Amino acid sequence: MSQDLKAALKESTYVLDLISKKTLTPAERERVIKDSVQYWIDHVNESFLQYRKSVSTDYTAVEWSDEGACFRDINGKEFLDMLGGFGIYVTGHRHPKVLKAVRDQLDRQAIHSQELIDPLRTYLAHLIALITPGDLQFAFLTNSGTESVEGCLKMAVATTCRHKFIGMIGGFHGKSMGSLGGTSKAVFREPFLPLLNWTHVPFGDVAALKMIMESCDFSGDRVAAVLIEPIQGEGGINVAPPGYLATARELCDKYGAMLIFDEIQCGMGRTGKMFYCEYENVVPDLLALGKGFGGGVMPIGAVVGSPKVWQKYIENPFLHTTTFGGNPVCCAAAIATINVLLEEDLPKQAGEKGEYMLTKINALAKKYPKLLCLARGKGLMLGMEFVNNELGYAVAKELFARNILISGTYINARVLRIEPPLVISYPQIEEFLTKLEASLQQVYKDSKL
C-alpha cells in the first residue's frame, strides 16, 4: 500500500464526522461494519479478529456505545458486560463523574509541558499514598499495567543490585519484555527467550517458594524480587491460600528480596477491599496498578513503592522516565475514580455482590456437575471452572447469544471470568444468573451428557 496523503485527509475527515454524530443511518452503520472488518484484516491482525469473534455468528457485533454495566453494538443491540474489559470498568462504563473530570481537564490542558510542575500528578500521588496500605508512599505513573510491572522490576533491581526474579505458575503480568518474564505460559514466552533471569514456582506452594529462595541464596544467585498476583487473573481466578502472602513477605525479608504485588486486575476495589493484600494485612515493597485505575475512561497505571525502594530513584530521578505517563487528563480520570470508589463505597458493594453471585453459581454447579465444576474468587473477580475447554466455550457462546458478554482466561481456558463493573445492579445480576442457567441447560442438552 503506497502513501496517499489526500486519501488520508479524506478518510480522517469522514471518521471525525462519524464520531461527532449521535445517530447513524442504516447505510452508515453498514459501512462502519464493513470497513472495520476489512481494515482489521488489512492493517491490524486477521487472526486476532477471528479470536474476537469466537462466540459470534457474524461480523455485525461492532461495539459503538456504552453506559453503566452495559454496552451497545452499532445496531443498538445491548449487552450486559460480565467481562468488564478484563477488570477495567470498576466505576462502570463512562461514569459521569469520571467523564466530567476528563472533560474539565481537557478544556484546560491535555498534556503537560514536561518541564513545569504538573499539579494533578502530585495530587494523584498523594491520593495513592492515602489509599494504599502500610508505608507505600511514592508513585510513578504509567500508561498501562505491563509498564507498571516493568517499573517495579527496575526499582527492585536498583534497590537490591540483583537480577534474579521469582514468578508464579499461572501468573500473567503483561507481554513487554520485562513483564513477559514473569508471565508463565510458554506460548507467550518461548518466541522471545531468553528473557530476564526468572524461575517460576507453583502458586500458593510455600515449600517450593522457600526452597527456591534458599537455593538462590546459597548459590549466590540471590533474588531481587518475588512477583505475585494475590488473585491470579489469567491463570484462572486463583486466590492465594490463607497465609501465603504473609509467608512470601517473611521470606523476602529474610533473604533481602523485594516483594511485588501485581494488583493490576484485583486492585481498585474489585475484590471487596481497595486492594486484595488488605485481607491478609500484608504490605508489599512495590505495588503495580493499572486496568481499573483510570475508571474505564482513560489508560493509566502506577508503580507504588515504599521509601526503601525509592531511595535510588531519588538519588537519580532519570533512572526511569516517561513522556505520557501521569498526563493531566489521565490523572483527572484516576482522581475521579478514587473519589467515586470511596463516595459510592464500591469496594463494599463488590464484596457483597460477589458473595451473592458465588453462592448462586455454586448452586448451579451442584445442579450441573457434568458441566460446571465450581465458581471461585473474591468480590467481583470470579471464575467459573468447567469440566473442559469445549464446554466452557459452548456456555460462553450461549451467553453471547443471550446478550451476555463473557470470556475465558488466557492461561486456563476452562475458566470463564466474571468481572462486571462494580456498579452492576442486583436486577442485572439476576438477569445474568437466569441466562447462565438457560445456557447451561442448552449446553447440557446439546452435549447429551
ZAVEX-501715 format. One line per field, with one value per residue (C-alpha): z, x, y negated; residue in one letter. Coordinates in nm, 3 decimals. Example, Ala and Ser with C-alpha at 12.3 -4.5 7.8 and 13.67 -1.06 7.14 Angstrom:
pz <- 0.780|0.714
px <- 1.230|1.367
py <- 0.450|0.106
lummar <- A|S
END
This chain:
pz <- 0.000|-0.110|0.072|-0.017|0.197|0.006|0.075|0.441|0.473|0.315|0.532|0.857|0.782|0.726|1.053|1.253|1.115|1.228|1.577|1.604|1.519|1.785|1.549|1.226|0.925|0.827|0.536|0.765|1.010|0.732|0.603|0.950|0.994|0.650|0.694|1.044|0.937|0.623|0.787|1.073|0.818|0.612|0.884|1.230|1.252|1.084|1.334|1.629|1.454|1.447|1.819|1.894|1.700|1.866|2.008|1.738|1.443|1.211|1.192|1.294|1.661|1.630|1.962|1.949|2.280|2.650|2.986|3.338|3.320|2.953|2.607|2.269|1.927|1.624|1.552|1.901|2.049|2.421|2.603|2.975|3.039|3.266|3.134|3.228|2.990|3.187|3.503|3.366|3.445|3.823|3.821|3.526|3.164|3.134|3.493|3.483|3.746|3.572|3.235|3.382|3.533|3.199|3.002|3.251|3.232|2.851|2.844|3.044|2.935|2.780|2.800|3.043|2.928|3.083|3.249|3.491|3.793|3.681|3.981|3.907|3.912|4.264|4.384|4.246|4.402|4.737|4.700|4.617|4.938|5.127|4.986|4.985|5.299|5.516|5.419|5.046|4.991|4.642|4.296|3.941|3.697|3.384|3.079|3.138|3.373|3.197|3.214|3.587|3.626|3.426|3.668|3.969|3.830|3.770|4.118|4.266|4.071|4.165|4.533|4.563|4.284|4.197|3.878|3.978|3.985|4.105|3.944|3.986|3.764|3.629|3.667|3.399|3.416|3.061|2.741|2.724|2.751|3.126|3.247|2.995|3.201|3.492|3.270|3.297|2.984|2.733|2.425|2.516|2.633|2.405|2.091|2.288|2.502|2.660|2.890|3.228|3.490|3.603|3.792|3.832|4.125|4.184|4.307|4.674|4.737|5.042|5.036|4.670|4.725|5.034|4.856|4.558|4.775|4.998|4.693|4.522|4.839|4.886|4.525|4.520|4.251|4.505|4.443|4.358|4.385|4.416|4.191|4.292|4.182|4.509|4.288|3.959|3.678|3.355|3.548|3.618|3.910|4.166|4.514|4.721|5.003|5.355|5.492|5.160|5.111|5.470|5.419|5.100|5.298|5.564|5.308|5.120|5.444|5.538|5.207|5.125|4.827|4.734|4.741|4.444|4.434|4.094|4.176|3.824|3.795|4.156|4.291|4.299|4.497|4.276|4.546|4.829|4.963|4.789|4.748|4.799|5.014|5.284|5.351|5.466|5.623|5.412|5.267|4.964|4.884|4.542|4.408|4.038|3.935|3.602|3.435|3.662|3.790|3.517|3.579|3.237|3.077|3.043|3.038|3.340|3.580|3.867|4.031|4.404|4.645|4.997|5.088|5.081|4.713|4.612|4.752|4.442|4.226|4.441|4.405|4.026|3.905|3.544|3.602|3.493|3.296|3.071|2.821|2.861|3.196|3.452|3.196|3.330|3.154|3.276|3.624|3.630|3.546|3.820|4.079|3.993|4.004|4.358|4.458|4.312|4.466|4.810|4.779|4.649|4.866|4.559|4.724|4.980|4.705|4.512|4.813|4.881|4.518|4.463|4.765|4.643|4.294|4.422|4.626|4.334|4.077|4.303|4.344|3.964|3.973|4.202|3.962|3.652|3.781|3.440|3.302|3.577|3.843|4.070|4.099|4.299|4.360|4.573|4.527|4.160|4.043|3.999|3.779|3.669|3.601|3.355|3.304|2.984|2.741|2.492|2.743|2.869|2.513|2.445|2.751|2.655|2.308|2.451|2.683|2.395|2.201|2.503|2.500|2.784|2.723|2.899|2.822|2.931|3.093|2.892|3.074|3.195|2.914|3.123|3.332|3.232|3.422|3.581|3.627|3.569|3.657|4.032|3.975|3.832|3.985|4.150|3.874|3.623|3.833|3.832|3.454|3.421|3.655|3.471|3.134|3.273|3.383|3.045|2.875|3.098|3.019|2.644|2.651|2.870|2.620|2.314|2.468|2.564|2.894
px <- 0.000|0.155|0.148|-0.157|-0.197|-0.501|-0.683|-0.576|-0.720|-1.048|-1.075|-0.989|-1.249|-1.512|-1.426|-1.432|-1.778|-1.886|-1.751|-1.948|-2.282|-2.529|-2.703|-2.606|-2.817|-2.852|-2.615|-2.358|-2.381|-2.335|-2.029|-1.869|-1.914|-1.769|-1.478|-1.398|-1.371|-1.171|-0.929|-0.873|-0.776|-0.563|-0.395|-0.431|-0.426|-0.669|-0.609|-0.693|-1.012|-1.114|-1.044|-1.260|-1.545|-1.505|-1.859|-2.036|-2.234|-2.146|-1.947|-2.222|-2.121|-1.918|-1.922|-2.030|-2.153|-2.168|-2.308|-2.322|-2.284|-2.382|-2.260|-2.434|-2.321|-2.353|-2.702|-2.823|-2.820|-2.745|-2.512|-2.472|-2.099|-1.988|-1.632|-1.573|-1.282|-1.083|-1.134|-1.119|-1.463|-1.457|-1.676|-1.884|-1.886|-1.844|-1.922|-2.049|-1.805|-1.504|-1.617|-1.669|-1.321|-1.167|-1.370|-1.299|-0.927|-0.933|-1.090|-0.791|-0.487|-0.436|-0.065|0.183|0.489|0.735|0.922|0.691|0.528|0.211|-0.024|-0.258|0.034|0.119|-0.242|-0.286|0.039|-0.078|-0.414|-0.240|-0.039|-0.367|-0.549|-0.264|-0.169|0.141|0.439|0.366|0.436|0.570|0.417|0.549|0.259|0.249|0.033|-0.057|-0.033|0.257|0.450|0.379|0.530|0.835|0.883|0.851|1.119|1.357|1.301|1.374|1.699|1.805|1.737|1.895|2.160|2.035|1.883|1.708|1.326|1.071|0.729|0.431|0.296|-0.029|0.095|0.030|0.193|0.186|0.379|0.650|0.998|1.047|0.700|0.680|0.945|0.703|0.419|0.427|0.271|0.520|0.319|0.370|0.732|0.908|0.925|1.113|1.353|1.595|1.427|1.544|1.660|1.331|1.226|0.860|0.716|0.365|0.130|0.047|0.317|0.507|0.761|0.850|0.898|1.110|1.325|1.399|1.484|1.711|1.882|1.933|2.078|2.312|2.434|2.482|2.220|2.024|1.668|1.587|1.211|0.921|0.628|0.278|-0.078|-0.273|-0.554|-0.432|-0.646|-0.540|-0.431|-0.795|-0.903|-0.687|-0.695|-0.376|-0.419|-0.453|-0.112|0.070|0.122|0.246|0.494|0.619|0.668|0.869|1.088|1.159|1.257|1.480|1.668|1.671|1.437|1.163|0.802|0.597|0.219|0.058|-0.288|-0.348|-0.660|-0.759|-0.695|-0.906|-1.194|-1.270|-1.237|-1.423|-1.137|-0.939|-0.653|-0.665|-0.349|-0.551|-0.734|-0.405|-0.264|0.049|0.225|0.450|0.758|0.615|0.260|0.165|-0.162|-0.343|-0.670|-0.944|-0.716|-0.846|-1.210|-1.254|-1.225|-0.852|-0.547|-0.323|-0.123|0.117|0.428|0.376|0.665|0.797|1.076|1.323|1.269|1.253|1.592|1.800|1.538|1.551|1.928|1.889|1.538|1.640|1.670|1.309|1.106|0.801|0.661|0.289|0.266|0.090|-0.052|-0.321|-0.619|-0.539|-0.463|-0.802|-0.968|-0.779|-0.855|-1.224|-1.214|-1.076|-1.341|-1.624|-1.495|-1.495|-1.808|-2.024|-1.848|-1.796|-1.544|-1.807|-2.065|-1.827|-1.775|-2.146|-2.247|-1.964|-2.060|-2.419|-2.317|-2.069|-2.339|-2.583|-2.331|-2.204|-2.565|-2.578|-2.253|-2.422|-2.716|-2.498|-2.188|-2.109|-2.066|-1.960|-1.709|-1.727|-1.704|-1.431|-1.283|-1.344|-1.574|-1.643|-1.337|-1.489|-1.420|-1.638|-1.435|-1.587|-1.513|-1.320|-1.239|-1.507|-1.790|-1.673|-1.661|-2.010|-2.152|-1.980|-2.132|-2.478|-2.442|-2.330|-2.640|-2.839|-2.665|-2.424|-2.057|-1.817|-1.474|-1.224|-0.885|-0.562|-0.377|-0.660|-0.912|-1.152|-1.234|-1.480|-1.420|-1.690|-1.562|-1.851|-1.845|-1.875|-2.188|-2.380|-2.729|-2.894|-3.160|-2.875|-2.708|-3.036|-3.057|-2.710|-2.787|-3.109|-2.937|-2.646|-2.882|-3.056|-2.718|-2.616|-2.944|-2.890|-2.530|-2.628|-2.898|-2.674|-2.384|-2.611|-2.429
py <- 0.000|-0.330|-0.663|-0.873|-1.184|-1.313|-0.987|-1.004|-1.355|-1.248|-0.934|-1.113|-1.382|-1.113|-0.935|-1.259|-1.324|-0.977|-1.040|-1.363|-1.203|-1.096|-0.851|-0.678|-0.590|-0.222|-0.282|-0.443|-0.155|0.097|-0.087|-0.105|0.270|0.344|0.102|0.224|0.586|0.513|0.269|0.512|0.777|0.538|0.335|0.496|0.876|1.113|1.394|1.172|1.070|1.436|1.462|1.160|1.313|1.654|1.656|1.456|1.583|1.296|0.972|0.730|0.704|0.385|0.202|-0.158|-0.299|-0.211|-0.314|-0.170|0.208|0.238|0.158|0.147|0.256|0.032|0.167|0.080|0.431|0.407|0.647|0.695|0.669|0.953|0.930|0.567|0.519|0.780|0.576|0.222|0.085|0.058|-0.254|-0.134|-0.240|-0.617|-0.711|-1.074|-1.199|-1.044|-1.181|-1.527|-1.534|-1.437|-1.690|-1.967|-1.894|-1.877|-2.222|-2.347|-2.142|-1.800|-1.712|-1.865|-2.057|-1.807|-2.095|-2.280|-2.114|-1.936|-1.955|-1.663|-1.419|-1.535|-1.526|-1.176|-1.053|-1.190|-1.014|-0.687|-0.717|-0.770|-0.466|-0.212|-0.015|-0.040|-0.253|-0.269|-0.637|-0.710|-0.666|-0.666|-0.699|-0.486|-0.427|-0.062|0.235|0.403|0.076|0.068|0.415|0.303|0.015|0.245|0.477|0.187|0.047|0.391|0.422|0.068|0.139|0.483|0.472|0.824|0.963|1.285|1.292|1.546|1.564|1.796|2.071|1.931|1.574|1.313|0.971|0.841|0.900|0.634|0.785|0.742|0.829|1.114|1.289|1.306|1.428|1.804|1.955|2.094|1.993|1.627|1.658|1.905|1.689|1.421|1.624|1.560|1.311|1.182|1.433|1.588|1.900|1.994|2.188|2.326|2.056|2.099|2.359|2.232|2.515|2.452|2.080|2.140|2.398|2.173|1.873|2.082|2.234|1.898|1.752|2.047|2.038|1.661|1.602|1.403|1.294|0.934|0.975|1.215|1.117|1.231|1.164|1.203|1.331|1.471|1.335|1.501|1.811|1.891|1.665|1.842|1.688|1.701|1.957|1.808|1.718|1.746|1.373|1.339|1.623|1.460|1.139|1.324|1.500|1.177|1.006|1.299|1.309|0.938|0.961|0.716|0.833|0.709|0.744|0.715|0.578|0.453|0.667|0.739|0.389|0.071|0.219|0.518|0.785|0.611|0.402|0.134|0.384|0.757|0.762|0.585|0.912|1.062|0.743|0.786|0.482|0.530|0.324|0.246|0.245|0.245|0.079|0.049|0.153|0.007|-0.269|-0.504|-0.420|-0.263|-0.605|-0.673|-0.441|-0.490|-0.275|-0.324|-0.187|-0.237|-0.191|-0.234|-0.478|-0.187|-0.110|-0.475|-0.575|-0.501|-0.667|-0.980|-0.984|-0.975|-1.065|-0.998|-0.623|-0.584|-0.839|-0.855|-1.104|-1.043|-0.866|-1.085|-1.326|-1.562|-1.402|-1.051|-1.181|-1.354|-1.022|-0.837|-1.104|-1.089|-0.708|-0.710|-0.961|-0.751|-0.427|-0.590|-0.804|-0.518|-0.257|-0.040|0.195|0.294|0.333|0.556|0.779|0.820|0.870|1.116|1.327|1.337|1.447|1.703|1.876|1.881|2.007|2.283|2.394|2.424|2.622|2.877|2.888|2.936|3.120|3.271|2.918|2.680|2.780|2.476|2.100|1.926|1.584|1.280|0.985|0.922|1.112|1.457|1.755|2.046|2.360|2.608|2.975|2.898|2.616|2.715|2.697|2.357|2.229|2.363|2.187|1.860|1.890|1.948|1.648|1.428|1.533|1.412|1.072|1.151|1.073|1.308|1.452|1.711|1.657|1.652|1.927|2.153|2.188|2.398|2.091|1.820|1.498|1.285|0.930|0.689|0.321|0.277|0.068|0.364|0.377|0.675|0.695|0.716|0.986|1.180|1.140|1.290|1.579|1.658|1.658|1.857|2.134|2.127|2.157|2.446|2.622|2.580|2.700|2.996|3.087|3.041|3.234|3.526|3.570
lummar <- M|S|Q|D|L|K|A|A|L|K|E|S|T|Y|V|L|D|L|I|S|K|K|T|L|T|P|A|E|R|E|R|V|I|K|D|S|V|Q|Y|W|I|D|H|V|N|E|S|F|L|Q|Y|R|K|S|V|S|T|D|Y|T|A|V|E|W|S|D|E|G|A|C|F|R|D|I|N|G|K|E|F|L|D|M|L|G|G|F|G|I|Y|V|T|G|H|R|H|P|K|V|L|K|A|V|R|D|Q|L|D|R|Q|A|I|H|S|Q|E|L|I|D|P|L|R|T|Y|L|A|H|L|I|A|L|I|T|P|G|D|L|Q|F|A|F|L|T|N|S|G|T|E|S|V|E|G|C|L|K|M|A|V|A|T|T|C|R|H|K|F|I|G|M|I|G|G|F|H|G|K|S|M|G|S|L|G|G|T|S|K|A|V|F|R|E|P|F|L|P|L|L|N|W|T|H|V|P|F|G|D|V|A|A|L|K|M|I|M|E|S|C|D|F|S|G|D|R|V|A|A|V|L|I|E|P|I|Q|G|E|G|G|I|N|V|A|P|P|G|Y|L|A|T|A|R|E|L|C|D|K|Y|G|A|M|L|I|F|D|E|I|Q|C|G|M|G|R|T|G|K|M|F|Y|C|E|Y|E|N|V|V|P|D|L|L|A|L|G|K|G|F|G|G|G|V|M|P|I|G|A|V|V|G|S|P|K|V|W|Q|K|Y|I|E|N|P|F|L|H|T|T|T|F|G|G|N|P|V|C|C|A|A|A|I|A|T|I|N|V|L|L|E|E|D|L|P|K|Q|A|G|E|K|G|E|Y|M|L|T|K|I|N|A|L|A|K|K|Y|P|K|L|L|C|L|A|R|G|K|G|L|M|L|G|M|E|F|V|N|N|E|L|G|Y|A|V|A|K|E|L|F|A|R|N|I|L|I|S|G|T|Y|I|N|A|R|V|L|R|I|E|P|P|L|V|I|S|Y|P|Q|I|E|E|F|L|T|K|L|E|A|S|L|Q|Q|V|Y|K|D|S|K|L
END
